[in-house]
Amino acid sequence: MVKVKIMAPEKNPPTETYTFEELACWQQARRLRNLVALEIVKRLPADERHRLADQLLRAARSVTANIAEGYGRYHYRDCYRFCAQARGSCFEVLDHMITAVDERLLAPELLAECRRAVNSTVKVLNGYMAYLKRRAEAT
């Protein structure tokens, strides 16, 4: 658990706050990103390293980056909007994987593993987005 000490106004003692790294959706998105970066990309043929591999990496990195950026906005609606972008990037990763299998660049088993990672990431992200929506409507 990553904790960051922040100073409250002088009248109050220091308090602890959590970072985006504590979010279950970010942690799951990190697993997806690492699967893409460490397992999938290296299995693509060399001539695809600067084409499909680049697109896959950008999409996977976009998931965690959007969750982190939205968290840093400190507004429920802004965070929700960035999470929606992250969710779209999850499906972009899946689409690139389907393309790779269709073009016989990767094995279908790798697609199945990636599909599981995308689905679990989206499921957790949807839960967080539902929470953000409820909080935004309550304020």
C-alpha positions in Angstrom: 0.0 0.0 0.0 1.5 3.3 -1.1 0.8 6.2 1.3 1.8 9.8 0.8 2.0 12.2 3.7 0.5 15.6 2.9 0.5 18.6 5.2 -2.9 19.8 6.2 -3.4 23.4 7.2 -1.2 24.4 10.2 -4.0 24.0 12.8 -4.4 20.3 11.9 -1.9 17.5 12.2 -0.5 15.8 9.0 -2.9 13.4 7.4 -2.3 10.5 5.0 -3.8 10.2 1.6 -3.8 7.4 -1.0 -2.6 7.6 -4.6 -4.1 6.2 -7.8 -1.9 3.1 -7.2 -4.4 2.0 -4.5 -7.3 1.8 -7.0 -8.2 -1.8 -7.9 -9.0 -0.7 -11.4 -5.5 0.8 -11.9 -3.9 -2.3 -10.4 -5.9 -4.5 -12.8 -5.0 -2.2 -15.7 -1.4 -2.5 -14.8 -1.6 -6.3 -15.1 -3.1 -5.8 -18.6 -0.4 -3.4 -19.5 2.4 -5.7 -18.3 0.8 -8.6 -20.2 0.9 -6.6 -23.4 4.4 -5.1 -22.8 6.2 -8.2 -21.4 4.4 -11.1 -23.1 2.5 -10.1 -26.2 4.7 -7.5 -27.9 7.8 -9.7 -27.8 6.0 -12.5 -29.6 5.1 -10.3 -32.6 7.3 -10.6 -35.7 10.1 -8.0 -36.1 8.3 -6.3 -39.0 5.3 -5.6 -36.8 7.4 -4.0 -33.9 6.8 -0.5 -35.2 3.3 -1.0 -36.4 0.9 -3.3 -34.4 3.3 -3.6 -31.4 3.4 0.2 -31.1 -0.4 0.5 -31.3 -0.8 -2.3 -28.7 1.6 -0.6 -26.3 0.1 2.8 -26.7 -3.4 1.5 -26.0 -2.3 -0.6 -23.0 -0.4 2.3 -21.5 -3.3 4.6 -22.1 -5.5 2.6 -19.8 -3.4 3.1 -16.7 -2.4 6.7 -17.7 -6.1 7.8 -18.0 -7.0 6.2 -14.7 -4.1 8.1 -13.0 -4.9 11.4 -14.7 -8.6 11.2 -13.9 -7.7 10.4 -10.2 -5.5 13.5 -10.1 -8.4 15.8 -11.2 -10.1 15.5 -7.8 -13.6 15.8 -9.4 -15.9 12.9 -9.8 -17.2 13.8 -13.2 -13.6 14.5 -14.6 -12.4 11.2 -13.2 -15.4 9.4 -14.7 -14.6 10.9 -18.1 -11.0 9.7 -18.0 -12.1 6.3 -16.9 -14.4 6.1 -19.9 -11.4 6.8 -22.1 -9.5 4.1 -20.2 -12.3 1.6 -20.8 -12.2 2.5 -24.5 -8.5 1.8 -24.6 -9.1 -1.6 -23.1 -11.3 -2.5 -26.0 -8.7 -1.0 -28.4 -6.2 -3.5 -27.0 -8.6 -6.3 -27.5 -9.3 -5.2 -31.1 -5.5 -5.1 -31.9 -5.2 -8.6 -30.4 -8.0 -9.9 -32.6 -6.3 -8.4 -35.6 -3.0 -10.1 -34.7 -4.7 -13.5 -34.4 -6.7 -12.9 -37.7 -3.4 -12.1 -39.5 -1.8 -15.1 -37.9 0.8 -13.1 -36.1 -0.1 -14.4 -32.6 -1.6 -17.7 -31.3 -5.3 -17.8 -30.4 -4.3 -18.9 -26.8 -2.7 -15.5 -26.3 -5.8 -13.8 -27.4 -7.8 -15.8 -24.9 -5.4 -14.7 -22.1 -5.6 -11.1 -23.2 -9.4 -11.2 -23.5 -9.6 -12.4 -19.9 -7.3 -9.6 -18.7 -9.4 -7.0 -20.7 -12.7 -8.3 -19.3 -11.5 -8.3 -15.7 -10.0 -4.8 -16.1 -13.3 -3.5 -17.6 -15.3 -5.2 -14.9 -13.4 -3.5 -12.1 -13.3 -0.2 -14.0 -17.1 -0.3 -14.5 -17.5 -0.7 -10.7 -15.3 2.3 -10.1 -17.1 4.3 -12.7 -20.5 3.4 -11.1 -19.1 4.7 -7.7 -17.9 7.9 -9.4 -21.3 8.4 -11.0 -23.1 8.0 -7.7 -20.8 10.4 -6.0 -21.1 13.0 -8.7 -24.9 12.8 -8.6 -24.9 13.2 -4.8 -22.9 16.4 -4.9 
